Amino acid sequence: MILITGATGNIGGEVVRQLAATGERVRAMARDPFRADVPDGAEVVRADFDDVSSLEHAVAGARAVFLATAPGPAVPRHDAALLAAARAAGVAKVVKLSAIGTTVAGEPDGPDGNGPVKVGTWHRPGEEAIRASGAAWTVLRPSEYASNTLRWAQAIRAGTPVPNMTGSGAQGVVDPRDVAAVAAAVLTSPAWDGRVLTLTGPEALSVPDEARLLSRALGRPVETTDVPLDVARRQMLDSGLDPAFVQVTIDGRAFIAAGRNATVTDHVERVLGRPPRTFATWATDHLKAFIA
Ligand SMILES: NC(=O)c1ccc[n+]([C@@H]2O[C@H](COP(=O)([O-])OP(=O)(O)OC[C@H]3O[C@@H](n4cnc5c(N)ncnc54)[C@H](OP(=O)(O)O)[C@@H]3O)[C@@H](O)[C@H]2O)c1
């Protein structure tokens, strides 16, 4: 049985659906089981990363775990709690959903070599812990999710410009369905044990590129408006977001704007044996969200 954490989320939910469709035994972990929309045959377990005894219950009998946490400063604590429970239960394999830009000691541009912009700091402790866990492991470092553009849906429906915090900085925007497909593949095969996979789409796209592709799919203009990072920081703080969350978010946007995240890899294709989906395909498949 494979335990999927973050099962009410974007990636975890899709991993549950894809694994269940291939007949794997899956257990979806959720804080509120009623919010977990799982297919027939999948189990649901109520558990919280902040409740150790619930994690012990969730991992019991699992041979593998997909570790997906909500973005934020709690990631290291949540990773550590799940890994401790998995280790105690003798789970054989853990696949961690990390993020592009994360580095660990010994990698080029690792923690010691990082410049003034720090990215990936939420995931580094968990990436280090997984290597020391004694279990087989794979780390997935996806690039920007195509689905992040759903945050623009309201503006696009209203015909107003979408915010651009990253100028012409491009990223290897990846379809969440491909991230989940890679997760499902590596959870069920030893071929990628001990590997770090950087998951991108087939091309590097800036925010204006994504707006252009959405515009083409919708058949009407989608404009962007530049939002300087100091303005974005103030807006996020004023809306009550945790300052630590805001700092990492702004650092990440600065990293992208400087052109430092324009990475495209062939890792999705190497695992799945087919090219990653394009952003245009994602947009066509999610058009309804942008139509009033
Ligand atoms: N967005 C991007 O472009 C991007 C790119 C690369 C990497 N990432 C990484 O991907 C991860 C986010 O993936 P996602 O988009 O699939 O996440 P998501 O949709 O935000 O879902 C987060 C999941 O975590 C669960 N969760 C939150 N707090 C919990 C707790 N205390 N105990 C148990 N479960 C808890 C949520 O459950 P509830 O329903 O109970 O809240 C939800 O299922 C982050 O680690 C992020 O750093 C994101």
The ligand as an SDF file (V2000), in Angstrom:
LIG
                    3D

 48 52  0  0  0  0  0  0  0  0999 V2000
    3.1050   26.0090   -6.9100 N   0  0  0  0  0  0  0  0  0  0  0  0
    4.2140   25.7690   -7.5620 C   0  0  0  0  0  0  0  0  0  0  0  0
    4.4380   26.3170   -8.6500 O   0  0  0  0  0  0  0  0  0  0  0  0
    5.2180   24.8240   -7.0040 C   0  0  0  0  0  0  0  0  0  0  0  0
    6.3630   24.5410   -7.7680 C   0  0  0  0  0  0  0  0  0  0  0  0
    7.3080   23.6430   -7.2600 C   0  0  0  0  0  0  0  0  0  0  0  0
    7.1040   23.0350   -6.0390 C   0  0  0  0  0  0  0  0  0  0  0  0
    5.9860   23.3310   -5.3080 N   0  0  0  0  0  0  0  0  0  0  0  0
    5.8130   22.6430   -4.0270 C   0  0  0  0  0  0  0  0  0  0  0  0
    4.6690   21.8010   -4.1350 O   0  0  0  0  0  0  0  0  0  0  0  0
    4.0640   21.6910   -2.8480 C   0  0  0  0  0  0  0  0  0  0  0  0
    2.6030   22.0840   -2.9850 C   0  0  0  0  0  0  0  0  0  0  0  0
    1.9730   21.0990   -3.7690 O   0  0  0  0  0  0  0  0  0  0  0  0
    0.4480   21.2280   -4.1120 P   0  0  0  0  0  0  0  0  0  0  0  0
    0.2530   22.4110   -5.0200 O   0  0  0  0  0  0  0  0  0  0  0  0
   -0.0200   19.9090   -4.5180 O   0  0  0  0  0  0  0  0  0  0  0  0
   -0.1280   21.5910   -2.6860 O   0  0  0  0  0  0  0  0  0  0  0  0
   -1.5210   22.1990   -2.2870 P   0  0  0  0  0  0  0  0  0  0  0  0
   -2.5050   22.0320   -3.4140 O   0  0  0  0  0  0  0  0  0  0  0  0
   -1.2550   23.5380   -1.6980 O   0  0  0  0  0  0  0  0  0  0  0  0
   -1.9620   21.1900   -1.1430 O   0  0  0  0  0  0  0  0  0  0  0  0
   -1.3050   21.1380    0.0730 C   0  0  0  0  0  0  0  0  0  0  0  0
   -1.7410   19.8720    0.7820 C   0  0  0  0  0  0  0  0  0  0  0  0
   -1.0920   19.8180    2.0580 O   0  0  0  0  0  0  0  0  0  0  0  0
   -2.0830   19.4790    3.0200 C   0  0  0  0  0  0  0  0  0  0  0  0
   -1.7210   19.9740    4.3430 N   0  0  0  0  0  0  0  0  0  0  0  0
   -1.5220   21.2580    4.7060 C   0  0  0  0  0  0  0  0  0  0  0  0
   -1.2280   21.3140    6.0260 N   0  0  0  0  0  0  0  0  0  0  0  0
   -1.2730   20.0440    6.4890 C   0  0  0  0  0  0  0  0  0  0  0  0
   -1.0940   19.4590    7.7520 C   0  0  0  0  0  0  0  0  0  0  0  0
   -0.7900   20.1940    8.8460 N   0  0  0  0  0  0  0  0  0  0  0  0
   -1.2060   18.1080    7.8710 N   0  0  0  0  0  0  0  0  0  0  0  0
   -1.5220   17.3440    6.7880 C   0  0  0  0  0  0  0  0  0  0  0  0
   -1.7220   17.8460    5.5560 N   0  0  0  0  0  0  0  0  0  0  0  0
   -1.6020   19.1820    5.4110 C   0  0  0  0  0  0  0  0  0  0  0  0
   -3.3420   20.1230    2.5080 C   0  0  0  0  0  0  0  0  0  0  0  0
   -4.4220   19.5180    3.1510 O   0  0  0  0  0  0  0  0  0  0  0  0
   -5.7250   20.3370    3.6530 P   0  0  0  0  0  0  0  0  0  0  0  0
   -6.7340   20.1160    2.5740 O   0  0  0  0  0  0  0  0  0  0  0  0
   -6.0620   19.6690    4.9250 O   0  0  0  0  0  0  0  0  0  0  0  0
   -5.3240   21.7740    3.8280 O   0  0  0  0  0  0  0  0  0  0  0  0
   -3.2340   19.8030    1.0190 C   0  0  0  0  0  0  0  0  0  0  0  0
   -3.6850   18.4840    0.7620 O   0  0  0  0  0  0  0  0  0  0  0  0
    4.7760   22.6690   -1.9050 C   0  0  0  0  0  0  0  0  0  0  0  0
    5.6430   21.9380   -1.0780 O   0  0  0  0  0  0  0  0  0  0  0  0
    5.5180   23.5880   -2.8700 C   0  0  0  0  0  0  0  0  0  0  0  0
    6.6900   24.1140   -2.2910 O   0  0  0  0  0  0  0  0  0  0  0  0
    5.0460   24.1950   -5.7540 C   0  0  0  0  0  0  0  0  0  0  0  0
  1  2  1  0
  2  3  2  0
  2  4  1  0
  4  5  1  0
  4 48  2  0
  5  6  2  0
  6  7  1  0
  7  8  2  0
  8  9  1  0
  8 48  1  0
  9 10  1  0
  9 46  1  0
 10 11  1  0
 11 12  1  0
 11 44  1  0
 12 13  1  0
 13 14  1  0
 14 15  2  0
 14 16  1  0
 14 17  1  0
 17 18  1  0
 18 19  2  0
 18 20  1  0
 18 21  1  0
 21 22  1  0
 22 23  1  0
 23 24  1  0
 23 42  1  0
 24 25  1  0
 25 26  1  0
 25 36  1  0
 26 27  1  0
 26 35  1  0
 27 28  2  0
 28 29  1  0
 29 30  1  0
 29 35  2  0
 30 31  1  0
 30 32  2  0
 32 33  1  0
 33 34  2  0
 34 35  1  0
 36 37  1  0
 36 42  1  0
 37 38  1  0
 38 39  2  0
 38 40  1  0
 38 41  1  0
 42 43  1  0
 44 45  1  0
 44 46  1  0
 46 47  1  0
M  CHG  2   8   1  16  -1
M  END
$$$$
